[in-house]
């Protein structure tokens, strides 16, 4: 019986798995992205996760993992605990940055390579709730009336982990195994790894990495803070929902407050701008 201490959905653990082991990152991407067999990723090179703005006064952003393959295609991977409309905009911004950054002097437009954005969401996308059995969504740029006419510059894959139920799957597809791995500690306080995950060589290696992971005191503090913030946000959303506050609107306010707080904006100003209490903002 395998037992793990750390949850792979936490940012620092996620990056240690997929940001430090190219073959595991490659396996994850190949299993979830809409790539034909002759276009599968066969090699990877990591790129800085800090994506600088394209202009002097633009917005800086950080993704969990960014890499490119031998064809020059760029891949962005993000693990997101909560859905907000701002996350959708951020995914668009980051993919656009990655695509535009290829246009150095002397590069012809025909040389530009596609950008793929893989967004793993720990909950459901509000607009996709009616698609109860569909947890993987591929977004492409296509013609309004003729969907077969597409532009291949950017593609987005959003995966709703909340909709994925590993017990209902056959555990034979690599995509299902990776998603089962990512959600293996959801509601599993004992940290016991399902036996079927260890039967696949690639997934078993990822399990071993998590099982043997040794975090420094600073990294452990970051890990604990991550889950404290998730717990605080979940509590805040639950309390406000009980008061009749619309969850989508509240999530936007929480993200705005967190961003303003990180920029050093006065907490009273944040409270006025978002409608959150000072106590709630202090918990973020």
PyMOL commands that set and color helices and strands:
alter all, ss='L'
color gray80, all
select helices_A, chain A and resi 11-18+22-32+37-39+85-100+109-111+126-128+166-168+174-182+195-199+201-211+217-242+247-262+267-274+278-283
alter helices_A, ss='H'
color red, helices_A
select strands_A, chain A and resi 45-47+50-51+61-62+65-68+74-80+115-121+136-142+150-160
alter strands_A, ss='S'
color yellow, strands_A
deselect
rebuild
show_as cartoon
